[in-house]
Amino acid sequence: MQKESLVVKKATPLGGKVWFSFILFGMVGQLTWAVENSYFSTYIQQTITAESWATSATIIFSAIFAATATILSGALMDRIGKRRPFVCYGYIVWGLLTMAFALFGNESYANDAKTITLIVIAFVAMDSIMSFVGSMANDAAYSAWVTDVTDITNRSFVDTIGSMFPLIAMVTILVGFSSFADSGQWALFFAILGAIPAISGIIGLFIFHDSPALKPSPDNTYLNQIAYGFKWKNIKDNKMIYICFLGMMFSSIGMQLWMPYMISLIIDTLQVDYVISLVTVILASAGISVIAGKIMDKYGKANFYYPVAILGAVGGIIAYLTKFTQGQVAPTTVLLIIGGTFVMASSLMMAGLFNATARDYMPKGRAGCYQGIKMILVIMMPMVLASLIAPIIINSVALAPTAEFILLKPTYANSFLYPHELFLWAGIVTLVVLIPSFFIKKDARNLRKRRLDELTVND
């Protein structure tokens, strides 16, 4: 018997205001997260200490506070049926808190152990508060809003575009603002990049609107709504959402093994131009992902899960091969760009695949409740686990810096150069994505048919 065609001829249009809000708050949110994820780590490594415990402490506490914020605010916004105030006012406060990091100044704090410890504690405390507010505004409110305004005919494309925002944000910082960080003008760097989300939040008060279909869900108590996604019955009834999140979790662990060390790894270990390399990787992987996202929406996601995971694993192995071209700028740069493009494109497409599929399974009116679960599995767990694993890799195989190198970069005293093996293990971990992909792929065709039938009935 011939299979019924599930090809979508025309995606549901989103409208200009929705697209503008999606791009503005998605891009600005990722711009601010790029500062937190990459440049906070770089600031610590370059001006305070390169010892991995300091970077790991920042990542772990940030992840815990971010997850807590998403759980609490996600349930609340479902209960009251509003995303707008959490997004707009949240971005304003998020920006102001980011600007506050300018107070740490530009000087190097490489000094005695007690001073370094106190400065790291202060930095971690501020980062935790900033992450709490940012996750409430972006990870909970904005992400739930995207679920509200999309459907199965446009989600893969929308989520693939959204998954590009972190890379575009990184290019924006590299091209427009990294010169401030490179020249040690950290206070100006944090002040400018903190002002952007604050201004965006003000703009949002005039242009950002909730979905007309969003209604309050005041059933049970607030605590019950917080617990909704953790209840065994709801886990069983919506198990595919959790499987999607597990797929994203394994992908994120692979990325988190090297992303916090990325800039220092390229500058100090590979010793190649990090701006040219990263911009090339970002543009190439973004182009691949956009094309893939359109194809996914038209033909379905089922045939993409395995190839995308394998692409990421191959990319990690290719990037690891830079170990054998160390000191040769041209071949090292080429291997980094090819491997990095595969890794980044894979990560973007996996985010688009699993995010969109999780939204397809999402019960109506419960998008906010699941942002907390997503935050734990997709953000917190990868950050915590990778922060525990990465120092083991670094301490096991990394090279100690020479005395001459420490004179140039004193923060590397008592530390190691970040090793190529971070790329290798990132690729190996990515292969685990094949396990949840197997279960999602099995149900992909049935899910697509159900959601397309629902759209036909509603029309």
C-alpha positions in Angstrom: 0.0 0.0 0.0 1.4 3.4 -0.9 2.3 5.7 2.0 0.3 8.9 2.4 2.2 12.0 1.4 3.1 14.2 4.3 4.9 16.9 2.3 3.9 20.4 3.3 3.2 22.6 0.3 2.9 25.9 2.3 4.1 26.7 5.8 1.9 28.8 8.1 3.0 32.4 7.9 4.1 34.1 11.1 3.7 37.8 10.2 6.1 40.7 10.3 5.8 41.6 14.0 6.3 38.0 15.1 9.4 37.6 12.9 10.8 40.9 14.2 10.2 40.0 17.8 11.6 36.5 17.2 14.8 37.8 15.7 15.3 40.8 18.0 14.9 38.9 21.3 16.4 35.7 20.0 19.5 37.5 18.7 20.0 39.9 21.6 19.4 37.0 24.1 22.1 34.9 22.5 24.4 38.0 22.3 24.1 38.3 26.0 24.5 34.6 26.6 27.6 34.6 24.4 29.1 37.2 26.8 28.2 34.9 29.7 29.2 31.6 28.1 32.4 32.5 26.3 33.7 35.9 27.5 33.1 35.5 31.2 35.2 32.4 31.0 37.8 34.2 28.9 37.9 37.1 31.3 38.6 34.8 34.2 41.2 32.9 32.3 43.0 36.0 31.0 42.8 38.3 34.0 42.2 36.2 37.1 43.4 32.6 36.8 43.5 30.0 34.1 43.0 27.2 36.6 40.1 25.1 35.5 38.3 25.1 38.9 37.5 28.8 38.5 35.9 28.4 35.1 34.0 25.3 36.3 32.7 27.0 39.3 31.3 29.8 37.2 29.6 27.4 34.8 28.1 25.1 37.5 26.6 27.9 39.7 25.3 29.7 36.6 23.6 26.5 35.4 22.0 25.8 38.8 20.6 29.4 39.1 19.4 29.4 35.5 17.6 26.1 35.9 15.9 27.3 39.1 14.7 30.5 37.4 13.3 28.7 34.5 11.4 26.2 36.6 9.8 28.8 38.9 9.0 31.4 36.2 7.9 28.9 33.5 5.1 27.6 35.7 4.1 31.1 36.8 3.8 32.4 33.2 1.6 29.4 32.2 -0.6 30.1 35.3 -1.2 33.7 34.5 -1.1 33.3 30.7 1.5 35.9 30.0 5.0 35.9 28.4 5.4 39.6 27.5 6.3 41.2 30.9 8.8 38.4 31.6 10.5 39.0 28.3 10.5 42.8 28.2 11.2 43.7 31.8 13.4 40.7 32.2 15.7 41.8 29.3 15.9 45.3 30.8 17.2 44.0 34.2 19.3 41.3 32.4 21.1 44.1 30.5 21.7 46.2 33.6 23.2 43.2 35.5 25.5 42.5 32.5 26.7 46.1 32.6 27.5 45.7 36.3 30.4 43.4 35.4 32.2 46.6 34.2 32.8 47.2 37.9 35.5 44.5 37.9 37.6 46.8 35.7 40.5 46.0 33.3 43.4 45.1 35.6 44.9 41.7 35.9 44.1 40.1 39.3 46.9 37.4 39.1 48.1 37.7 42.7 48.1 35.5 45.8 45.7 32.6 46.1 43.4 34.2 48.7 42.8 37.3 46.6 42.1 35.2 43.5 39.6 33.1 45.4 37.7 36.1 46.8 37.5 37.7 43.3 36.2 34.4 41.8 33.6 34.1 44.5 32.3 37.6 43.8 32.3 37.0 40.1 30.4 33.7 40.5 27.8 35.4 42.7 27.2 38.1 40.2 27.1 35.7 37.3 24.5 33.5 39.2 22.2 36.5 39.7 22.6 37.5 36.0 21.9 34.0 34.8 18.8 33.7 37.0 17.2 36.8 35.4 18.5 35.9 31.9 17.0 32.4 32.0 13.6 33.8 33.3 13.5 36.2 30.3 15.0 34.2 27.6 15.0 30.4 28.3 11.6 30.4 30.0 9.5 33.3 28.6 10.9 33.8 25.1 11.2 30.0 24.4 7.6 29.4 25.5 6.4 32.3 23.4 8.1 30.7 20.3 6.2 27.5 21.0 3.0 29.5 21.2 3.4 31.3 17.9 4.6 28.3 15.7 3.2 25.0 14.4 4.6 21.9 12.7 4.7 23.5 9.3 7.2 26.1 10.3 8.9 24.9 13.5 12.0 23.2 12.0 12.8 26.3 10.0 12.1 28.7 12.9 14.1 26.6 15.4 17.0 26.2 12.9 17.1 30.0 12.4 16.9 30.3 16.2 19.8 27.8 16.7 21.9 30.1 14.4 21.5 33.0 16.8 24.4 31.9 19.1 26.7 31.8 16.2 25.6 35.1 14.7 25.9 36.6 18.1 29.5 35.3 18.3 30.3 36.7 14.9 28.8 40.1 16.0 31.0 40.1 19.1 34.1 39.0 17.2 33.8 41.6 14.5 32.3 44.4 16.4 33.4 44.2 20.0 36.2 41.6 20.6 38.8 44.4 20.0 37.8 45.8 23.4 38.4 42.5 25.1 41.6 41.8 23.2 43.0 45.2 24.2 42.0 44.7 27.9 39.1 47.2 27.8 36.8 44.8 29.6 34.8 47.4 31.4 33.8 49.1 28.1 33.1 45.6 26.6 30.6 44.7 29.4 29.0 48.1 29.5 28.2 48.2 25.8 27.0 44.6 25.5 24.9 45.0 28.6 23.2 48.1 27.2 21.9 46.2 24.2 19.5 43.8 26.0 18.3 46.7 28.2 17.4 48.8 25.2 15.8 45.7 23.5 13.5 45.2 26.5 12.3 48.8 26.2 11.6 48.4 22.5 9.7 45.2 23.3 7.3 47.1 25.4 6.0 48.6 22.2 6.2 45.7 19.7 6.2 42.4 21.6 2.8 40.7 21.9 1.7 37.3 23.4 -0.1 34.8 21.2 -3.9 35.3 21.1 -4.3 31.6 21.7 -2.4 31.9 25.1 -4.8 31.6 28.0 -4.2 31.4 31.8 -4.0 27.9 33.2 -4.8 28.4 36.9 -5.6 24.7 37.5 -4.4 23.3 40.8 -1.9 25.3 42.8 1.3 27.2 41.7 3.4 24.4 43.4 1.5 21.8 41.5 2.2 23.6 38.2 5.9 23.8 39.1 5.9 20.1 39.7 3.9 19.3 36.5 6.8 18.2 34.4 8.3 16.2 37.2 5.3 14.0 37.9 5.7 10.4 36.8 2.2 10.3 35.1 3.1 13.4 33.0 6.5 11.9 32.2 4.9 8.7 31.0 2.1 10.5 29.0 4.6 12.9 27.3 7.8 10.7 27.3 8.8 11.8 23.8 9.4 15.3 25.0 11.9 14.0 27.5 13.6 11.8 24.9 14.0 14.9 22.7 15.5 16.8 25.6 17.9 13.9 26.2 19.0 14.1 22.6 19.7 17.8 23.1 21.5 17.0 26.4 24.0 14.7 24.8 24.6 17.2 22.0 25.1 20.0 24.5 27.6 18.0 26.6 29.8 17.6 23.6 29.6 21.4 22.9 30.2 22.3 26.6 33.4 20.2 26.7 35.2 22.8 24.6 33.1 25.9 24.2 34.1 27.6 27.5 37.7 27.1 26.6 37.3 27.9 22.9 38.9 31.3 22.5 41.8 30.5 24.9 42.3 27.1 23.2 42.6 28.7 19.7 44.8 31.6 20.8 47.1 29.9 23.3 47.1 26.2 22.2 46.6 26.2 18.5 48.1 29.7 18.1 46.1 30.7 15.0 43.9 33.7 14.3 40.7 33.0 16.2 38.6 35.7 14.6 39.1 34.5 11.0 38.7 30.8 12.0 35.5 31.4 14.0 33.9 33.7 11.5 34.5 31.2 8.7 33.1 28.3 10.8 30.0 30.3 11.8 29.1 31.5 8.4 29.6 28.1 6.7 27.7 26.2 9.4 24.9 28.7 9.4 24.4 28.4 5.7 24.2 24.6 5.9 21.7 24.7 8.7 19.3 27.2 7.1 19.0 25.0 4.0 18.6 21.9 6.1 15.9 23.6 8.2 13.7 24.3 5.1 14.1 20.7 3.9 13.1 19.4 7.3 9.9 21.4 7.4 8.9 20.3 3.9 9.7 16.6 4.0 9.8 15.9 7.8 12.7 15.3 10.2 12.9 11.5 10.3 15.8 11.1 7.9 18.0 13.7 9.5 18.7 12.5 13.0 21.4 9.9 12.3 23.4 11.8 9.7 23.4 15.0 11.8 24.8 13.2 14.8 27.5 11.4 12.8 28.5 14.7 11.2 29.2 16.2 14.7 31.3 13.2 15.7 33.4 13.4 12.5 33.9 17.1 13.0 35.2 16.6 16.5 37.7 14.0 15.2 38.9 16.4 12.4 39.4 19.2 14.8 41.4 16.9 17.1 43.8 16.3 14.2 45.1 19.8 14.8 47.3 18.2 17.4 49.4 16.7 14.7 49.9 20.0 12.8 50.8 22.0 15.8 53.0 24.9 14.8 51.9 24.8 11.2 49.5 27.7 10.9 47.9 26.9 7.5 47.1 23.2 8.0 46.0 23.8 11.6 43.6 26.6 10.5 42.2 24.4 7.7 41.5 21.4 10.0 40.0 23.7 12.6 37.7 25.3 10.1 36.6 22.0 8.5 36.1 20.2 11.8 34.6 23.3 13.5 32.1 23.7 10.6 31.0 20.1 10.9 30.6 20.4 14.7 28.8 23.7 14.6 26.5 22.7 11.7 25.7 19.4 13.5 24.9 21.3 16.8 22.7 23.8 15.0 20.7 21.1 13.1 20.4 18.9 16.2 19.0 21.9 18.1 16.6 22.6 15.3 15.5 18.9 15.1 15.1 18.2 18.8 13.7 21.6 19.7 11.1 21.5 17.0 10.1 17.9 17.7 9.7 18.7 21.4 7.4 21.6 20.6 5.4 19.3 18.3 4.8 17.0 21.3 4.1 19.8 23.7 0.6 19.8 25.4 -1.3 23.1 24.8 -0.9 25.7 27.5 2.0 23.8 29.1 5.0 25.2 27.2 6.2 27.2 30.2 6.1 24.2 32.6 8.4 22.3 30.3 11.0 25.1 29.9 12.2 24.2 33.4 12.6 20.5 32.5 14.4 21.6 29.3 16.7 23.9 31.3 17.7 21.1 33.6 18.3 18.5 30.9 19.6 20.6 28.1 21.4 23.5 29.9 22.2 22.6 33.5 23.2 19.0 33.2 25.5 19.5 30.2 27.1 22.5 31.9 27.6 20.7 35.2 28.7 17.3 33.7 31.1 18.9 31.1 32.5 21.2 33.9 33.4 18.1 35.8 34.7 16.1 32.8 36.7 18.8 31.1 39.2 19.4 34.0 39.9 15.6 34.1 40.7 15.7 30.4 42.8 18.9 30.8 44.8 17.6 33.8 45.3 14.2 32.2 46.7 15.1 28.7 47.4 18.8 28.6 50.9 20.3 28.3 52.3 22.5 31.0 53.1 26.1 29.8 56.7 27.1 29.5 58.3 29.7 31.8 58.5 32.1 28.9 54.7 31.6 28.2 53.8 32.2 31.9 55.8 35.5 31.8 53.6 36.6 28.9 50.3 35.2 30.4 50.7 34.9 34.2 47.2 33.6 34.7 48.5 30.2 33.4 50.7 29.8 36.5 49.7 26.5 38.2 47.5 25.6 35.1 47.8 23.8 31.8 47.3 24.7 28.1 43.9 23.5 27.1 44.3 20.3 25.0 43.2 19.1 21.6 41.6 16.1 23.2 38.6 18.4 24.2 37.6 18.2 20.5 38.0 14.4 20.4 35.9 13.8 23.4 33.3 16.2 22.2 33.0 14.1 19.0 32.8 10.9 20.9 30.0 12.1 23.3 28.0 13.4 20.3 27.6 9.8 19.1 25.4 9.0 22.1 22.8 11.2 20.4 22.1 8.2 18.2 20.3 6.5 21.1 17.4 9.0 21.6 17.4 9.6 17.9 16.4 5.9 17.3 13.2 6.3 19.4 12.3 9.7 18.0 12.7 8.5 14.4 10.4 5.6 15.0 7.5 7.9 15.9 8.4 10.8 13.5 6.0 9.9 10.7 3.0 9.3 13.0 3.6 12.6 14.8 3.8 14.5 11.6 0.6 13.1 10.3 -1.2 13.8 13.6 -0.1 17.5 13.7 -0.9 18.0 10.0 -4.4 16.5 10.5 -4.9 18.9 13.4 -4.0 21.9 11.2 -6.5 20.7 8.5 -9.3 20.4 11.1 -8.6 23.8 12.5 -8.6 25.3 9.0 
